[in-house]
Amino acid sequence: MRQPNATSWTGFVFLGFSSFGELQLLLFVLFFFLYLFTLTSNFFIIIVIRLDKHLHTPMYLFLSFLSFSETCYTLGIIPRMLCGLVMGDQNISYVGCAAQMFFSASWASSNCFLLAVMGFDRYVAICAPLHYNSRINPTFCAQLIGISFLNGYLFGLGMTLVIFHLPFCNSHEIQHFFCDTPPMLSLTCGDTGLSELGILILSLMVLLVSFFFITISYAYILAAILRIPSIRGRKKAFSTCASHLTVVLVHYGCASFMYLRPKASYSLERDQLISVTYTVVIPLLNPIVYSLRNQAVQTALKSAFQGRFLGKG
């Protein structure tokens, strides 16, 4: 059934969780606690890396900015989703929808570039350890981080312009829980072939280019690890990359499925599951896999909880 405000030209209405009925309250509780844990863990990681001098290395600097980027990405989506689940207000203005798409696309693509930067960092650390400090210096780190965020914002702007210059004449009911590219594209009418090509090109520039650099980095890393004579040495070298590789595979797997496919293959149920994974689970996965399992970060967190950084030490 069409919602009262669904055809308003001043905004859109989300239908993503409308079929869940009374289960929406249960979803709110589940997503709320997952999001709370995500915010808390990423916040502690950023603070601990900032305050613990032992973690003032390029790897942890990049990790702290990845946590920051993931936090900003979720801020643009999950609070609005939680509000809709508990209050039932699923309307969003035209400008609000465009802003949500811009910021979510910007931060998501920034994450891709940061993961590529972290892969390059691991490559230099393993393949050229004697030159690590001279190559991955503070100035170069700042440049890599700045380029990652700049490219992310350029991608977000391009994606938003491609989508919002099209006419939304079929319906203003978004079969999703936020203003993402595939569900917004499905609302457009007329010849969208050129726009779909533009979206594909932009997505390829972000996903495949960054993934290409990650692949090249790991090809050299694997070759270097295989040259290590001892099994223990190989395991130690690979352990420094295992967490990053896990996050990369999940992150790029979900993102590629969402954005590197045609408009006709969009499916509400399937894509919503992937989007929940991408917006809720992956930001939660990063601090668990990449940080909280890291011995140095665990030690710093324990020190922080014991009061070392809170005025007792």
C-alpha positions in Angstrom: 0.0 0.0 0.0 1.3 3.4 -0.9 2.2 5.6 2.0 0.5 9.1 2.2 3.7 11.1 1.6 5.3 8.6 -0.8 4.5 10.7 -3.9 5.5 14.1 -2.4 8.0 15.9 -4.6 9.7 17.4 -1.6 11.1 14.1 -0.3 11.1 10.3 -0.1 9.9 7.6 2.3 11.9 4.5 3.4 10.2 1.2 3.1 13.2 -1.0 4.0 11.9 -2.4 7.3 8.2 -1.8 6.7 7.4 -5.4 6.1 8.8 -6.5 9.5 5.8 -5.2 11.5 6.3 -5.8 15.2 9.8 -7.1 14.7 10.9 -3.5 14.1 11.3 -3.0 17.8 13.4 -6.1 18.1 15.5 -4.8 15.2 15.9 -1.5 16.9 17.2 -3.1 20.1 19.6 -5.3 18.1 21.0 -2.5 15.9 21.1 -0.1 18.8 23.4 -2.2 20.9 25.5 -3.2 17.9 25.9 0.4 17.0 26.7 1.4 20.6 29.4 -1.2 20.7 30.8 0.0 17.4 31.0 3.6 18.5 32.5 2.7 21.9 35.2 0.4 20.5 36.2 2.7 17.7 36.2 5.7 20.1 38.5 3.8 22.5 40.8 2.7 19.7 41.2 6.3 18.4 41.9 7.7 22.0 44.3 4.9 23.0 46.3 5.2 19.7 46.4 8.9 20.3 47.6 8.7 23.9 49.9 5.7 23.9 53.3 6.6 22.6 54.1 2.9 21.8 51.3 3.1 19.2 52.6 6.2 17.4 53.6 4.3 14.3 52.2 4.6 10.7 50.3 1.4 11.0 48.3 2.5 14.0 47.9 6.0 12.6 46.2 4.6 9.5 44.2 2.3 11.8 42.9 5.3 13.9 41.8 7.1 10.7 40.1 4.0 9.5 38.2 3.9 12.7 37.4 7.6 12.4 36.2 7.1 8.8 34.0 4.1 9.7 32.5 6.0 12.6 31.6 9.0 10.4 30.1 6.6 7.8 27.8 5.0 10.3 26.8 8.4 11.8 25.2 9.3 8.5 23.0 6.2 8.3 22.4 4.3 11.5 21.0 7.0 13.8 18.4 7.9 11.1 17.6 4.2 10.6 17.1 3.7 14.4 14.9 6.7 14.6 12.7 5.3 11.9 12.5 1.9 13.6 11.4 3.2 17.0 9.3 6.3 16.0 7.9 5.1 12.6 9.0 8.3 10.8 10.4 7.0 7.6 10.3 10.3 5.6 13.4 12.1 4.5 13.6 15.4 2.5 15.1 15.6 -1.0 18.1 17.6 0.3 18.5 15.3 3.3 18.5 12.2 1.0 21.2 13.8 -1.3 23.3 14.8 1.7 23.0 11.3 3.1 24.1 9.7 -0.2 27.0 12.2 -0.5 28.4 11.6 3.0 27.9 7.8 3.0 29.5 7.4 -0.4 32.4 9.7 0.5 33.2 7.9 3.7 32.7 4.5 2.2 35.1 5.2 -0.6 37.6 6.8 1.8 37.6 3.5 3.6 38.6 1.8 0.4 41.5 4.1 -0.2 42.6 3.8 3.5 42.6 0.1 3.2 44.8 0.4 0.1 47.2 2.7 2.0 47.4 0.2 4.9 48.2 -2.6 2.4 51.1 -0.4 1.0 52.2 0.2 4.6 52.4 -3.6 5.2 54.2 -4.1 1.9 57.0 -1.6 2.9 57.2 -3.1 6.5 57.7 -6.6 5.2 59.5 -6.2 1.9 61.7 -3.2 2.8 62.0 -3.1 6.6 65.3 -1.3 6.6 63.8 1.6 4.6 60.5 1.7 6.4 61.1 4.7 8.7 62.5 6.8 5.8 59.8 5.9 3.3 56.7 5.9 5.6 57.6 9.2 7.4 55.0 11.5 9.1 54.8 13.8 6.1 54.2 11.0 3.7 51.6 9.5 6.0 49.7 12.8 6.2 49.7 13.0 2.4 48.4 9.5 2.0 45.6 10.1 4.5 44.7 13.5 2.9 44.6 12.0 -0.6 42.4 9.1 0.6 39.8 11.5 2.1 40.0 14.0 -0.9 39.4 11.2 -3.4 36.6 9.9 -1.2 34.8 13.2 -1.2 35.3 13.6 -5.0 33.7 10.2 -5.5 30.8 11.0 -3.2 30.2 14.2 -5.0 30.3 12.5 -8.4 28.0 9.7 -7.4 25.4 12.1 -5.9 25.4 14.4 -9.0 24.9 11.4 -11.3 21.9 10.2 -9.3 20.2 13.4 -8.4 20.2 15.0 -11.9 17.8 12.2 -12.9 14.0 12.5 -12.7 12.3 10.4 -9.9 9.1 9.7 -11.7 8.2 6.1 -10.9 7.8 6.4 -7.1 9.3 8.2 -4.2 9.2 5.1 -2.0 12.8 3.9 -1.4 12.9 0.2 -1.0 15.8 0.5 1.5 16.7 2.0 4.8 18.9 4.8 3.5 19.6 6.7 0.3 22.0 4.3 -1.4 22.8 4.3 -5.1 21.0 1.1 -6.3 17.6 1.8 -4.6 17.7 5.4 -5.7 18.6 4.4 -9.3 15.6 2.0 -9.3 13.3 5.0 -8.7 14.4 6.9 -11.8 12.7 6.6 -15.2 13.6 7.3 -18.8 16.9 6.3 -20.4 19.4 5.8 -17.5 22.0 3.9 -19.5 24.5 6.8 -19.5 24.0 7.4 -15.7 24.4 3.7 -15.0 27.7 3.8 -17.1 28.8 6.8 -15.0 28.1 5.0 -11.7 29.9 1.9 -13.0 33.0 3.9 -14.0 33.0 5.8 -10.6 32.6 2.5 -8.7 35.4 0.9 -10.8 37.7 3.8 -10.1 37.3 3.4 -6.4 36.9 -0.4 -5.9 39.1 -1.8 -8.6 41.9 0.8 -8.5 42.2 0.5 -4.7 41.8 -3.3 -4.8 44.5 -3.5 -7.5 47.0 -1.7 -5.3 46.1 -4.0 -2.4 46.6 -7.1 -4.7 49.9 -5.9 -5.9 51.1 -5.2 -2.3 50.1 -8.6 -1.2 51.7 -10.3 -4.2 55.0 -8.8 -3.1 54.3 -9.6 0.6 53.5 -13.2 -0.2 56.7 -13.5 -2.3 58.7 -12.0 0.6 57.0 -14.3 3.2 57.8 -17.4 1.1 61.5 -16.5 1.1 61.6 -16.5 4.9 63.4 -19.8 5.9 61.6 -20.6 9.2 57.9 -21.5 9.5 57.7 -19.4 12.7 59.1 -16.4 10.8 56.5 -16.9 8.1 53.7 -17.1 10.6 54.9 -14.0 12.4 55.1 -12.0 9.2 51.7 -13.2 7.9 50.1 -12.4 11.3 50.8 -8.7 10.8 48.6 -8.8 7.6 45.9 -11.4 8.5 43.5 -8.9 10.1 43.9 -6.4 7.3 43.3 -9.1 4.7 40.1 -10.3 6.5 38.6 -6.8 6.6 39.6 -6.2 2.9 37.9 -9.3 1.7 34.6 -8.6 3.5 34.6 -4.9 2.7 35.3 -5.3 -1.0 33.1 -8.3 -1.3 30.0 -6.5 -0.1 30.9 -3.2 -1.9 31.5 -5.0 -5.2 28.2 -6.8 -5.0 26.3 -3.6 -4.3 27.8 -1.3 -6.9 29.3 -3.3 -9.7 26.1 -4.6 -11.2 23.2 -3.3 -13.4 20.1 -1.6 -12.3 17.9 -4.6 -13.3 19.4 -7.0 -10.8 18.4 -4.9 -7.7 16.5 -7.0 -5.1 15.1 -5.6 -1.8 15.6 -8.6 0.4 19.0 -9.6 -0.8 20.5 -6.1 -1.1 19.1 -5.1 2.3 21.0 -8.0 3.9 24.2 -7.0 2.2 23.6 -3.3 3.2 23.1 -4.3 6.8 26.3 -6.2 6.7 28.1 -3.3 5.1 26.7 -0.5 7.4 26.4 -2.4 10.7 28.6 -5.5 10.8 31.7 -4.3 9.0 32.2 -1.2 11.1 31.8 -3.5 14.1 34.2 -6.1 12.5 37.0 -3.6 12.1 37.7 -2.9 15.8 37.3 -6.6 16.7 39.4 -8.2 13.9 41.9 -5.4 13.3 42.4 -3.9 16.7 41.0 -5.7 19.7 42.8 -8.9 18.7 46.1 -7.0 18.4 48.3 -7.5 21.4 49.7 -4.0 21.4 46.2 -2.4 21.3 45.0 -4.8 24.0 47.8 -3.8 26.3 47.1 -0.1 25.7 43.4 -0.6 26.4 44.1 -2.4 29.6 46.4 0.4 30.7 43.7 2.9 29.9 41.0 1.1 31.8 43.4 0.8 34.8 43.6 4.6 34.9 47.0 5.2 33.3 45.5 7.7 30.8 42.7 8.8 33.0 44.6 10.6 35.7 45.6 7.8 38.0 49.0 7.1 36.7 
